[in-house]
Amino acid sequence: MYAVIRTGGKQYRVQEGDVLTVEKLDAQEGSTVTFDEVLALSTNDGFKAGTPVVEGAAVEAKVVGHGKGKKIIVFKYKPKKNYRRTQGHRQPYTKVQITRIIG
């Protein structure tokens, strides 16, 4: 049994027990979050594709923790003008564990 969910502008294929890193969510560590945007659902009964979402389907997950990704370097440069700017960025994320697929 699996589901395809959308959160943070991205799509994820999830099963129960999966641990995944999503865009930062406003939730406390240890709390439960519900993803209502289920785009597709595969169960023992068959496959359901949403238009655009599957009605009555949801995915529950437990927030494991928050963190920041690896640092990337943003470098701006204009040739012949002596213009150089270096900046670092670390994207915040939330790590969640899928507990239940409803639908």
N, C-alpha and C positions, 0 to 999 in steps of 0.2 A: 504494500500500500504506500503510495507516494502522492505528493501534491506539488504543484507549481505555484509559488506565491510571489507577490510583488511588494517590495518595500524599499524605500529610499531610492526610487527610480531604477531599481534593478530587479531581475527575476531570479528566483532560486528554486531548484528542485530539492525537496526535503522529504525525509522519512522520519519516523519516530526514532528518537535517540541521537539524531544528527546534531552536531555542534557546528554552528556557522557564525561568521563575522558579518554583521550588517552595519549600515550607516547608523550613527549614534541615535539612540532612542531615549526619550525622556522617561526613564523608569529606574526605580531603585534596584540595587543588586539583590537578588533573591526573590524578586516579585515575578508575577506572571503577566505576560503580554499576549494579546490575541491579534493575529493577522487575519483580517477579513477579506482581503483581496486575493482570493484563490482563483487562479486563472484556469487550472486544470486539476482533475482529481482522478486517480486510478485506484479502484478498490477491487475486492474479489468479485463484485457484481459487474464490473466493466469500467470503461473509461468515460468520463464526462468532461467536455470542454466547455468553458464559459463563453458568454457573449455579452460583455467581455469577462464577467466573473461568474462563478458557479453559485447559484442561489442556495443559501442555507449552509454553505461550507465555511469552515474556519480552521485555523491552525493555532494551537496554544503552545507557548514556549516559555521557558524559565530563563530569566536573565542571570547569566553566570558572572559577568563582569564587564567593566568598561576599560578602555585603553586608547593608546595612540599608535598609529601605524609607523612604519619606518620613515625616516626623514628623506624627503626628496629636495633637490636643489632647483630653484627657479632662477634662471639666469637671463637677464635682459641685456641686449647688446645692439648698438647701432654702429655700423662701420664708419670710419673716418671722422667721427664726432666725439671720440673719447667718452662715450656713454656706456657705463657698465654698472649693473645692479645685481647683486646676489641676495637671494632670500631663501630661507628654508621653510618647509611646510610639513607638518605631521597631521594626517587626517584622523580625527577621533572615530572610534568604532564601539559597537556593543557586541559582546559575544553572548549568543543565546543557544539554549539546548531545546530541541523540539520534544515536547512531552506528549502531545495528543493531536490527532487529525480528526476533525469532526466533519461528517458529511456522508 
